[in-house]
Amino acid sequence: MKLGILADIHEAVELLRRALGRFERERVDRVVLLGDVFETGPRIDRTIELLVDAGVVGVYGNHDYGLCVDPDEYIRERFSGDVLSYMGDLLPRLEVEGCLFAHREPWLDCSKVEQIWHVDEEQLSPETIARSFAATPHRSIFVGHFHQWRAFGPRGPLDWDGSTLLALPDNGPSLVVVHAVCDGYAATFDTGRRLLVPLDLYQGLSRPRDRPIPPILTG
Protein backbone atom coordinates (compact mmCIF):
# COMPACT_ATOMS: atom_id res chain seq x y z
CA MET A 1 0.00 0.00 0.00
CA LYS A 2 1.17 3.52 -0.77
CA LEU A 3 0.41 6.05 1.95
CA GLY A 4 0.47 9.82 1.94
CA ILE A 5 1.65 11.28 5.26
CA LEU A 6 0.79 14.75 6.61
CA ALA A 7 2.25 16.22 9.79
CA ASP A 8 1.65 19.53 11.56
CA ILE A 9 -0.67 21.33 9.15
CA HIS A 10 -1.47 24.23 11.53
CA GLU A 11 -4.22 25.46 9.17
CA ALA A 12 -1.80 26.03 6.27
CA VAL A 13 -4.60 25.59 3.74
CA GLU A 14 -2.69 26.27 0.53
CA LEU A 15 0.19 23.98 1.47
CA LEU A 16 -2.29 21.28 2.48
CA ARG A 17 -3.99 21.63 -0.90
CA ARG A 18 -0.62 21.22 -2.62
CA ALA A 19 0.16 18.13 -0.54
CA LEU A 20 -3.17 16.51 -1.40
CA GLY A 21 -2.59 17.32 -5.07
CA ARG A 22 0.82 15.64 -4.93
CA PHE A 23 -0.71 12.60 -3.29
CA GLU A 24 -3.32 12.40 -6.05
CA ARG A 25 -0.61 12.51 -8.71
CA GLU A 26 1.39 9.90 -6.80
CA ARG A 27 -1.74 7.74 -6.63
CA VAL A 28 -1.57 7.05 -2.92
CA ASP A 29 -4.07 4.56 -1.55
CA ARG A 30 -4.67 6.37 1.72
CA VAL A 31 -3.65 9.57 3.50
CA VAL A 32 -2.65 9.54 7.17
CA LEU A 33 -2.44 12.58 9.45
CA LEU A 34 0.16 12.87 12.25
CA GLY A 35 -1.67 15.61 14.15
CA ASP A 36 -1.60 19.35 14.80
CA VAL A 37 -4.31 20.42 12.39
CA PHE A 38 -5.15 23.46 14.54
CA GLU A 39 -3.32 26.78 14.78
CA THR A 40 -5.56 29.64 15.98
CA GLY A 41 -8.87 28.89 14.27
CA PRO A 42 -9.55 31.25 11.34
CA ARG A 43 -8.79 28.61 8.67
CA ILE A 44 -9.83 25.49 10.56
CA ASP A 45 -13.14 25.03 8.68
CA ARG A 46 -11.44 25.07 5.28
CA THR A 47 -8.66 22.82 6.55
CA ILE A 48 -11.15 20.25 7.81
CA GLU A 49 -13.13 20.45 4.57
CA LEU A 50 -10.03 19.48 2.58
CA LEU A 51 -9.17 16.64 4.98
CA VAL A 52 -12.72 15.26 4.87
CA ASP A 53 -12.92 15.46 1.07
CA ALA A 54 -9.63 13.52 0.82
CA GLY A 55 -10.73 10.89 3.33
CA VAL A 56 -7.76 11.60 5.59
CA VAL A 57 -7.55 9.50 8.77
CA GLY A 58 -5.14 9.95 11.61
CA VAL A 59 -4.22 11.12 15.08
CA TYR A 60 -4.51 14.38 16.97
CA GLY A 61 -1.63 16.55 18.14
CA ASN A 62 -1.02 18.62 21.24
CA HIS A 63 -2.50 21.72 19.54
CA ASP A 64 -5.64 19.73 18.68
CA TYR A 65 -6.27 18.27 22.13
CA GLY A 66 -9.04 20.64 23.26
CA LEU A 67 -11.03 20.00 20.07
CA CYS A 68 -10.61 16.23 20.20
CA VAL A 69 -10.84 15.13 23.83
CA ASP A 70 -14.02 16.10 25.68
CA PRO A 71 -14.39 19.63 24.25
CA ASP A 72 -15.92 22.07 26.73
CA GLU A 73 -18.88 24.38 26.18
CA TYR A 74 -16.71 27.24 24.91
CA ILE A 75 -15.17 24.97 22.25
CA ARG A 76 -18.55 23.57 21.20
CA GLU A 77 -19.97 27.08 20.79
CA ARG A 78 -16.96 28.45 18.90
CA PHE A 79 -16.41 25.69 16.32
CA SER A 80 -18.73 24.13 13.76
CA GLY A 81 -20.24 20.69 14.00
CA ASP A 82 -18.18 19.56 11.00
CA VAL A 83 -14.95 20.58 12.71
CA LEU A 84 -15.88 18.93 16.01
CA SER A 85 -17.05 15.76 14.25
CA TYR A 86 -13.81 15.32 12.28
CA MET A 87 -11.53 16.22 15.16
CA GLY A 88 -13.50 13.96 17.50
CA ASP A 89 -12.75 10.99 15.23
CA LEU A 90 -8.97 11.50 15.43
CA LEU A 91 -7.16 9.03 17.69
CA PRO A 92 -4.18 9.21 20.07
CA ARG A 93 -2.45 6.62 17.85
CA LEU A 94 -3.32 4.66 14.73
CA GLU A 95 -2.12 1.49 13.03
CA VAL A 96 -2.28 1.20 9.22
CA GLU A 97 -0.76 -1.71 7.30
CA GLY A 98 1.38 -2.71 10.27
CA CYS A 99 2.75 0.84 10.72
CA LEU A 100 2.22 2.90 13.87
CA PHE A 101 1.29 6.58 13.52
CA ALA A 102 1.34 8.98 16.49
CA HIS A 103 1.93 12.69 17.01
CA ARG A 104 4.52 12.16 19.73
CA GLU A 105 6.88 9.37 20.75
CA PRO A 106 4.90 6.15 21.32
CA TRP A 107 5.96 5.76 24.96
CA LEU A 108 3.86 8.83 25.75
CA ASP A 109 0.12 8.42 26.35
CA CYS A 110 -1.26 11.13 24.08
CA SER A 111 -4.76 10.66 25.48
CA LYS A 112 -3.49 12.55 28.56
CA VAL A 113 -2.93 16.28 28.17
CA GLU A 114 0.10 16.37 30.47
CA GLN A 115 1.84 13.77 28.30
CA ILE A 116 0.99 15.13 24.85
CA TRP A 117 2.44 18.47 26.05
CA HIS A 118 5.46 16.72 27.62
CA VAL A 119 8.77 18.56 27.09
CA ASP A 120 12.16 16.84 27.27
CA GLU A 121 15.35 18.67 28.13
CA GLU A 122 16.81 17.05 25.00
CA GLN A 123 14.44 16.37 22.12
CA LEU A 124 14.65 12.90 20.58
CA SER A 125 17.43 11.85 22.93
CA PRO A 126 18.83 8.30 22.79
CA GLU A 127 16.82 7.51 25.94
CA THR A 128 13.50 8.68 24.46
CA ILE A 129 14.13 6.80 21.21
CA ALA A 130 14.97 3.61 23.14
CA ARG A 131 11.78 4.03 25.17
CA SER A 132 9.84 4.46 21.93
CA PHE A 133 11.09 1.16 20.50
CA ALA A 134 10.39 -0.59 23.82
CA ALA A 135 6.83 0.76 23.90
CA THR A 136 5.61 -0.91 20.68
CA PRO A 137 6.32 -3.98 18.54
CA HIS A 138 5.78 -2.10 15.26
CA ARG A 139 8.67 -2.11 12.79
CA SER A 140 7.68 1.20 11.19
CA ILE A 141 6.85 4.13 13.49
CA PHE A 142 5.96 7.61 12.25
CA VAL A 143 5.62 10.77 14.35
CA GLY A 144 5.29 14.49 13.68
CA HIS A 145 5.48 17.34 16.20
CA PHE A 146 9.17 18.23 15.81
CA HIS A 147 9.02 20.08 12.43
CA GLN A 148 12.08 18.32 11.03
CA TRP A 149 13.21 15.23 9.13
CA ARG A 150 14.84 12.60 11.37
CA ALA A 151 15.08 8.81 11.37
CA PHE A 152 16.28 6.35 14.00
CA GLY A 153 17.03 2.67 14.37
CA PRO A 154 17.76 0.71 17.57
CA ARG A 155 21.44 1.66 17.33
CA GLY A 156 20.81 5.38 16.99
CA PRO A 157 20.14 8.03 14.31
CA LEU A 158 20.14 6.95 10.68
CA ASP A 159 22.32 8.89 8.24
CA TRP A 160 19.40 10.74 6.65
CA ASP A 161 18.33 14.38 6.59
CA GLY A 162 15.33 14.41 4.25
CA SER A 163 17.39 15.14 1.14
CA THR A 164 17.05 11.60 -0.24
CA LEU A 165 14.66 8.70 -0.35
CA LEU A 166 14.72 6.59 2.82
CA ALA A 167 14.58 2.80 2.61
CA LEU A 168 13.82 1.60 6.13
CA PRO A 169 16.19 -1.20 7.22
CA ASP A 170 14.87 -4.76 7.38
CA ASN A 171 17.02 -5.71 10.38
CA GLY A 172 14.96 -4.02 13.07
CA PRO A 173 12.42 -1.28 13.81
CA SER A 174 12.66 2.31 12.58
CA LEU A 175 11.20 5.58 13.84
CA VAL A 176 10.74 8.40 11.32
CA VAL A 177 9.97 12.03 12.15
CA VAL A 178 8.00 13.60 9.28
CA HIS A 179 8.50 17.32 8.60
CA ALA A 180 5.61 19.79 8.83
CA VAL A 181 3.11 20.69 6.14
CA CYS A 182 3.11 24.28 7.44
CA ASP A 183 6.85 24.42 6.64
CA GLY A 184 6.23 23.05 3.15
CA TYR A 185 6.76 19.29 3.46
CA ALA A 186 4.90 15.99 3.28
CA ALA A 187 5.83 12.39 2.44
CA THR A 188 4.73 9.16 0.83
CA PHE A 189 5.49 5.71 2.20
CA ASP A 190 5.33 2.42 0.33
CA THR A 191 4.52 -0.15 3.03
CA GLY A 192 5.62 -3.12 0.92
CA ARG A 193 9.00 -1.70 -0.11
CA ARG A 194 9.35 0.25 3.19
CA LEU A 195 10.37 3.27 1.12
CA LEU A 196 9.71 6.84 2.29
CA VAL A 197 9.79 9.72 -0.18
CA PRO A 198 9.98 13.30 1.22
CA LEU A 199 8.01 15.86 -0.78
CA ASP A 200 8.82 19.55 -1.15
CA LEU A 201 5.53 21.44 -1.40
CA TYR A 202 7.37 24.55 -2.60
CA GLN A 203 8.92 22.74 -5.54
CA GLY A 204 9.12 25.26 -8.41
CA LEU A 205 7.96 28.10 -6.14
CA SER A 206 9.71 30.62 -3.90
CA ARG A 207 9.95 29.50 -0.29
CA PRO A 208 9.06 32.25 2.23
CA ARG A 209 12.11 33.70 3.91
CA ASP A 210 10.70 33.17 7.40
CA ARG A 211 10.63 29.40 6.85
CA PRO A 212 13.76 27.25 7.31
CA ILE A 213 15.24 25.55 4.27
CA PRO A 214 16.60 22.16 5.40
CA PRO A 215 17.93 19.77 2.76
CA ILE A 216 15.00 18.20 0.92
CA LEU A 217 14.39 16.01 -2.06
CA THR A 218 12.96 18.10 -4.89
CA GLY A 219 12.44 15.43 -7.53
BATOR-104427 format. One record per residue (C-alpha): residue in one letter; x, y, z. Coordinates in nm, 4 decimals. Example, Ala and Ser with C-alpha at 12.3 -4.5 7.8 and 13.67 -1.06 7.14 Angstrom:
BEGIN
<rec type="A" xx="1.2300" yy="-0.4500" zz="0.7800"/>
<rec type="S" xx="1.3670" yy="-0.1060" zz="0.7140"/>
This chain:
BEGIN
<rec type="M" xx="0.0000" yy="0.0000" zz="0.0000"/>
<rec type="K" xx="0.1172" yy="0.3519" zz="-0.0771"/>
<rec type="L" xx="0.0405" yy="0.6049" zz="0.1952"/>
<rec type="G" xx="0.0474" yy="0.9824" zz="0.1938"/>
<rec type="I" xx="0.1647" yy="1.1285" zz="0.5256"/>
<rec type="L" xx="0.0786" yy="1.4746" zz="0.6608"/>
<rec type="A" xx="0.2246" yy="1.6223" zz="0.9795"/>
<rec type="D" xx="0.1645" yy="1.9531" zz="1.1559"/>
<rec type="I" xx="-0.0672" yy="2.1335" zz="0.9154"/>
<rec type="H" xx="-0.1473" yy="2.4227" zz="1.1531"/>
<rec type="E" xx="-0.4222" yy="2.5463" zz="0.9167"/>
<rec type="A" xx="-0.1798" yy="2.6026" zz="0.6267"/>
<rec type="V" xx="-0.4596" yy="2.5588" zz="0.3743"/>
<rec type="E" xx="-0.2694" yy="2.6273" zz="0.0531"/>
<rec type="L" xx="0.0186" yy="2.3981" zz="0.1470"/>
<rec type="L" xx="-0.2289" yy="2.1275" zz="0.2481"/>
<rec type="R" xx="-0.3988" yy="2.1630" zz="-0.0901"/>
<rec type="R" xx="-0.0621" yy="2.1216" zz="-0.2622"/>
<rec type="A" xx="0.0155" yy="1.8126" zz="-0.0545"/>
<rec type="L" xx="-0.3166" yy="1.6510" zz="-0.1397"/>
<rec type="G" xx="-0.2593" yy="1.7322" zz="-0.5065"/>
<rec type="R" xx="0.0824" yy="1.5645" zz="-0.4932"/>
<rec type="F" xx="-0.0712" yy="1.2601" zz="-0.3294"/>
<rec type="E" xx="-0.3316" yy="1.2398" zz="-0.6047"/>
<rec type="R" xx="-0.0608" yy="1.2510" zz="-0.8711"/>
<rec type="E" xx="0.1391" yy="0.9898" zz="-0.6804"/>
<rec type="R" xx="-0.1739" yy="0.7742" zz="-0.6631"/>
<rec type="V" xx="-0.1565" yy="0.7047" zz="-0.2919"/>
<rec type="D" xx="-0.4072" yy="0.4563" zz="-0.1553"/>
<rec type="R" xx="-0.4674" yy="0.6366" zz="0.1725"/>
<rec type="V" xx="-0.3652" yy="0.9574" zz="0.3496"/>
<rec type="V" xx="-0.2650" yy="0.9542" zz="0.7167"/>
<rec type="L" xx="-0.2438" yy="1.2581" zz="0.9450"/>
<rec type="L" xx="0.0156" yy="1.2873" zz="1.2248"/>
<rec type="G" xx="-0.1671" yy="1.5606" zz="1.4148"/>
<rec type="D" xx="-0.1604" yy="1.9346" zz="1.4803"/>
<rec type="V" xx="-0.4312" yy="2.0424" zz="1.2387"/>
<rec type="F" xx="-0.5155" yy="2.3458" zz="1.4544"/>
<rec type="E" xx="-0.3317" yy="2.6777" zz="1.4779"/>
<rec type="T" xx="-0.5560" yy="2.9637" zz="1.5982"/>
<rec type="G" xx="-0.8873" yy="2.8892" zz="1.4271"/>
<rec type="P" xx="-0.9545" yy="3.1255" zz="1.1336"/>
<rec type="R" xx="-0.8792" yy="2.8614" zz="0.8675"/>
<rec type="I" xx="-0.9828" yy="2.5494" zz="1.0557"/>
<rec type="D" xx="-1.3143" yy="2.5030" zz="0.8682"/>
<rec type="R" xx="-1.1445" yy="2.5067" zz="0.5277"/>
<rec type="T" xx="-0.8658" yy="2.2821" zz="0.6554"/>
<rec type="I" xx="-1.1146" yy="2.0254" zz="0.7814"/>
<rec type="E" xx="-1.3130" yy="2.0452" zz="0.4574"/>
<rec type="L" xx="-1.0026" yy="1.9483" zz="0.2585"/>
<rec type="L" xx="-0.9170" yy="1.6640" zz="0.4975"/>
<rec type="V" xx="-1.2719" yy="1.5260" zz="0.4868"/>
<rec type="D" xx="-1.2920" yy="1.5459" zz="0.1069"/>
<rec type="A" xx="-0.9629" yy="1.3523" zz="0.0819"/>
<rec type="G" xx="-1.0735" yy="1.0888" zz="0.3332"/>
<rec type="V" xx="-0.7760" yy="1.1596" zz="0.5593"/>
<rec type="V" xx="-0.7547" yy="0.9498" zz="0.8769"/>
<rec type="G" xx="-0.5136" yy="0.9949" zz="1.1615"/>
<rec type="V" xx="-0.4222" yy="1.1123" zz="1.5080"/>
<rec type="Y" xx="-0.4510" yy="1.4379" zz="1.6971"/>
<rec type="G" xx="-0.1627" yy="1.6547" zz="1.8137"/>
<rec type="N" xx="-0.1025" yy="1.8620" zz="2.1239"/>
<rec type="H" xx="-0.2498" yy="2.1721" zz="1.9535"/>
<rec type="D" xx="-0.5638" yy="1.9735" zz="1.8682"/>
<rec type="Y" xx="-0.6272" yy="1.8272" zz="2.2134"/>
<rec type="G" xx="-0.9045" yy="2.0637" zz="2.3260"/>
<rec type="L" xx="-1.1027" yy="2.0002" zz="2.0073"/>
<rec type="C" xx="-1.0608" yy="1.6233" zz="2.0201"/>
<rec type="V" xx="-1.0841" yy="1.5134" zz="2.3826"/>
<rec type="D" xx="-1.4023" yy="1.6099" zz="2.5684"/>
<rec type="P" xx="-1.4389" yy="1.9632" zz="2.4247"/>
<rec type="D" xx="-1.5921" yy="2.2066" zz="2.6730"/>
<rec type="E" xx="-1.8878" yy="2.4375" zz="2.6184"/>
<rec type="Y" xx="-1.6713" yy="2.7236" zz="2.4910"/>
<rec type="I" xx="-1.5165" yy="2.4972" zz="2.2250"/>
<rec type="R" xx="-1.8555" yy="2.3570" zz="2.1202"/>
<rec type="E" xx="-1.9966" yy="2.7078" zz="2.0786"/>
<rec type="R" xx="-1.6956" yy="2.8447" zz="1.8902"/>
<rec type="F" xx="-1.6408" yy="2.5695" zz="1.6323"/>
<rec type="S" xx="-1.8727" yy="2.4126" zz="1.3764"/>
<rec type="G" xx="-2.0237" yy="2.0688" zz="1.3997"/>
<rec type="D" xx="-1.8179" yy="1.9557" zz="1.1001"/>
<rec type="V" xx="-1.4945" yy="2.0581" zz="1.2710"/>
<rec type="L" xx="-1.5876" yy="1.8926" zz="1.6005"/>
<rec type="S" xx="-1.7052" yy="1.5760" zz="1.4247"/>
<rec type="Y" xx="-1.3810" yy="1.5321" zz="1.2283"/>
<rec type="M" xx="-1.1535" yy="1.6222" zz="1.5165"/>
<rec type="G" xx="-1.3505" yy="1.3964" zz="1.7497"/>
<rec type="D" xx="-1.2749" yy="1.0995" zz="1.5232"/>
<rec type="L" xx="-0.8970" yy="1.1500" zz="1.5432"/>
<rec type="L" xx="-0.7158" yy="0.9026" zz="1.7687"/>
<rec type="P" xx="-0.4177" yy="0.9208" zz="2.0069"/>
<rec type="R" xx="-0.2446" yy="0.6621" zz="1.7854"/>
<rec type="L" xx="-0.3320" yy="0.4662" zz="1.4727"/>
<rec type="E" xx="-0.2119" yy="0.1488" zz="1.3026"/>
<rec type="V" xx="-0.2283" yy="0.1196" zz="0.9222"/>
<rec type="E" xx="-0.0757" yy="-0.1712" zz="0.7295"/>
<rec type="G" xx="0.1377" yy="-0.2706" zz="1.0266"/>
<rec type="C" xx="0.2753" yy="0.0845" zz="1.0723"/>
<rec type="L" xx="0.2215" yy="0.2903" zz="1.3867"/>
<rec type="F" xx="0.1289" yy="0.6576" zz="1.3523"/>
<rec type="A" xx="0.1341" yy="0.8980" zz="1.6486"/>
<rec type="H" xx="0.1932" yy="1.2686" zz="1.7010"/>
<rec type="R" xx="0.4515" yy="1.2162" zz="1.9733"/>
<rec type="E" xx="0.6880" yy="0.9369" zz="2.0753"/>
<rec type="P" xx="0.4899" yy="0.6149" zz="2.1323"/>
<rec type="W" xx="0.5962" yy="0.5761" zz="2.4957"/>
<rec type="L" xx="0.3858" yy="0.8829" zz="2.5746"/>
<rec type="D" xx="0.0122" yy="0.8420" zz="2.6353"/>
<rec type="C" xx="-0.1261" yy="1.1131" zz="2.4083"/>
<rec type="S" xx="-0.4761" yy="1.0659" zz="2.5483"/>
<rec type="K" xx="-0.3487" yy="1.2548" zz="2.8562"/>
<rec type="V" xx="-0.2931" yy="1.6280" zz="2.8171"/>
<rec type="E" xx="0.0098" yy="1.6365" zz="3.0469"/>
<rec type="Q" xx="0.1837" yy="1.3773" zz="2.8302"/>
<rec type="I" xx="0.0989" yy="1.5130" zz="2.4851"/>
<rec type="W" xx="0.2437" yy="1.8470" zz="2.6051"/>
<rec type="H" xx="0.5458" yy="1.6716" zz="2.7616"/>
<rec type="V" xx="0.8770" yy="1.8559" zz="2.7094"/>
<rec type="D" xx="1.2162" yy="1.6835" zz="2.7270"/>
<rec type="E" xx="1.5354" yy="1.8670" zz="2.8130"/>
<rec type="E" xx="1.6813" yy="1.7047" zz="2.5003"/>
<rec type="Q" xx="1.4442" yy="1.6368" zz="2.2120"/>
<rec type="L" xx="1.4648" yy="1.2898" zz="2.0576"/>
<rec type="S" xx="1.7430" yy="1.1854" zz="2.2934"/>
<rec type="P" xx="1.8829" yy="0.8298" zz="2.2795"/>
<rec type="E" xx="1.6822" yy="0.7511" zz="2.5937"/>
<rec type="T" xx="1.3503" yy="0.8679" zz="2.4459"/>
<rec type="I" xx="1.4129" yy="0.6796" zz="2.1207"/>
<rec type="A" xx="1.4974" yy="0.3611" zz="2.3140"/>
<rec type="R" xx="1.1782" yy="0.4027" zz="2.5167"/>
<rec type="S" xx="0.9836" yy="0.4460" zz="2.1931"/>
<rec type="F" xx="1.1085" yy="0.1163" zz="2.0503"/>
<rec type="A" xx="1.0394" yy="-0.0591" zz="2.3815"/>
<rec type="A" xx="0.6833" yy="0.0755" zz="2.3898"/>
<rec type="T" xx="0.5606" yy="-0.0914" zz="2.0683"/>
<rec type="P" xx="0.6324" yy="-0.3984" zz="1.8539"/>
<rec type="H" xx="0.5778" yy="-0.2101" zz="1.5260"/>
<rec type="R" xx="0.8674" yy="-0.2108" zz="1.2789"/>
<rec type="S" xx="0.7679" yy="0.1204" zz="1.1188"/>
<rec type="I" xx="0.6849" yy="0.4128" zz="1.3492"/>
<rec type="F" xx="0.5963" yy="0.7612" zz="1.2250"/>
<rec type="V" xx="0.5623" yy="1.0768" zz="1.4353"/>
<rec type="G" xx="0.5292" yy="1.4487" zz="1.3677"/>
<rec type="H" xx="0.5484" yy="1.7340" zz="1.6201"/>
<rec type="F" xx="0.9172" yy="1.8232" zz="1.5812"/>
<rec type="H" xx="0.9019" yy="2.0077" zz="1.2432"/>
<rec type="Q" xx="1.2083" yy="1.8321" zz="1.1029"/>
<rec type="W" xx="1.3209" yy="1.5233" zz="0.9129"/>
<rec type="R" xx="1.4839" yy="1.2601" zz="1.1369"/>
<rec type="A" xx="1.5076" yy="0.8809" zz="1.1368"/>
<rec type="F" xx="1.6278" yy="0.6349" zz="1.3998"/>
<rec type="G" xx="1.7035" yy="0.2670" zz="1.4368"/>
<rec type="P" xx="1.7756" yy="0.0705" zz="1.7572"/>
<rec type="R" xx="2.1442" yy="0.1664" zz="1.7333"/>
<rec type="G" xx="2.0815" yy="0.5377" zz="1.6994"/>
<rec type="P" xx="2.0135" yy="0.8028" zz="1.4313"/>
<rec type="L" xx="2.0145" yy="0.6946" zz="1.0681"/>
<rec type="D" xx="2.2325" yy="0.8886" zz="0.8242"/>
<rec type="W" xx="1.9403" yy="1.0740" zz="0.6655"/>
<rec type="D" xx="1.8328" yy="1.4380" zz="0.6589"/>
<rec type="G" xx="1.5331" yy="1.4406" zz="0.4248"/>
<rec type="S" xx="1.7393" yy="1.5144" zz="0.1143"/>
<rec type="T" xx="1.7052" yy="1.1599" zz="-0.0241"/>
<rec type="L" xx="1.4664" yy="0.8698" zz="-0.0348"/>
<rec type="L" xx="1.4724" yy="0.6594" zz="0.2816"/>
<rec type="A" xx="1.4578" yy="0.2802" zz="0.2608"/>
<rec type="L" xx="1.3817" yy="0.1601" zz="0.6128"/>
<rec type="P" xx="1.6190" yy="-0.1199" zz="0.7216"/>
<rec type="D" xx="1.4870" yy="-0.4757" zz="0.7384"/>
<rec type="N" xx="1.7015" yy="-0.5715" zz="1.0375"/>
<rec type="G" xx="1.4963" yy="-0.4019" zz="1.3066"/>
<rec type="P" xx="1.2418" yy="-0.1283" zz="1.3805"/>
<rec type="S" xx="1.2655" yy="0.2307" zz="1.2581"/>
<rec type="L" xx="1.1196" yy="0.5579" zz="1.3839"/>
<rec type="V" xx="1.0743" yy="0.8396" zz="1.1320"/>
<rec type="V" xx="0.9974" yy="1.2030" zz="1.2155"/>
<rec type="V" xx="0.8002" yy="1.3600" zz="0.9282"/>
<rec type="H" xx="0.8495" yy="1.7322" zz="0.8603"/>
<rec type="A" xx="0.5615" yy="1.9794" zz="0.8835"/>
<rec type="V" xx="0.3107" yy="2.0693" zz="0.6139"/>
<rec type="C" xx="0.3107" yy="2.4283" zz="0.7438"/>
<rec type="D" xx="0.6845" yy="2.4423" zz="0.6642"/>
<rec type="G" xx="0.6234" yy="2.3053" zz="0.3150"/>
<rec type="Y" xx="0.6763" yy="1.9295" zz="0.3463"/>
<rec type="A" xx="0.4903" yy="1.5990" zz="0.3279"/>
<rec type="A" xx="0.5826" yy="1.2392" zz="0.2436"/>
<rec type="T" xx="0.4726" yy="0.9162" zz="0.0834"/>
<rec type="F" xx="0.5493" yy="0.5710" zz="0.2201"/>
<rec type="D" xx="0.5328" yy="0.2417" zz="0.0331"/>
<rec type="T" xx="0.4525" yy="-0.0147" zz="0.3035"/>
<rec type="G" xx="0.5619" yy="-0.3122" zz="0.0919"/>
<rec type="R" xx="0.9003" yy="-0.1703" zz="-0.0108"/>
<rec type="R" xx="0.9348" yy="0.0245" zz="0.3187"/>
<rec type="L" xx="1.0373" yy="0.3268" zz="0.1120"/>
<rec type="L" xx="0.9711" yy="0.6837" zz="0.2293"/>
<rec type="V" xx="0.9792" yy="0.9722" zz="-0.0182"/>
<rec type="P" xx="0.9980" yy="1.3300" zz="0.1221"/>
<rec type="L" xx="0.8007" yy="1.5860" zz="-0.0780"/>
<rec type="D" xx="0.8820" yy="1.9553" zz="-0.1152"/>
<rec type="L" xx="0.5526" yy="2.1438" zz="-0.1402"/>
<rec type="Y" xx="0.7371" yy="2.4551" zz="-0.2596"/>
<rec type="Q" xx="0.8924" yy="2.2742" zz="-0.5544"/>
<rec type="G" xx="0.9116" yy="2.5261" zz="-0.8412"/>
<rec type="L" xx="0.7962" yy="2.8099" zz="-0.6138"/>
<rec type="S" xx="0.9706" yy="3.0618" zz="-0.3896"/>
<rec type="R" xx="0.9949" yy="2.9495" zz="-0.0288"/>
<rec type="P" xx="0.9057" yy="3.2245" zz="0.2230"/>
<rec type="R" xx="1.2113" yy="3.3695" zz="0.3907"/>
<rec type="D" xx="1.0698" yy="3.3167" zz="0.7403"/>
<rec type="R" xx="1.0630" yy="2.9399" zz="0.6851"/>
<rec type="P" xx="1.3757" yy="2.7248" zz="0.7306"/>
<rec type="I" xx="1.5243" yy="2.5548" zz="0.4266"/>
<rec type="P" xx="1.6601" yy="2.2164" zz="0.5396"/>
<rec type="P" xx="1.7930" yy="1.9767" zz="0.2764"/>
<rec type="I" xx="1.4996" yy="1.8204" zz="0.0921"/>
<rec type="L" xx="1.4388" yy="1.6005" zz="-0.2061"/>
<rec type="T" xx="1.2956" yy="1.8098" zz="-0.4890"/>
<rec type="G" xx="1.2439" yy="1.5430" zz="-0.7525"/>
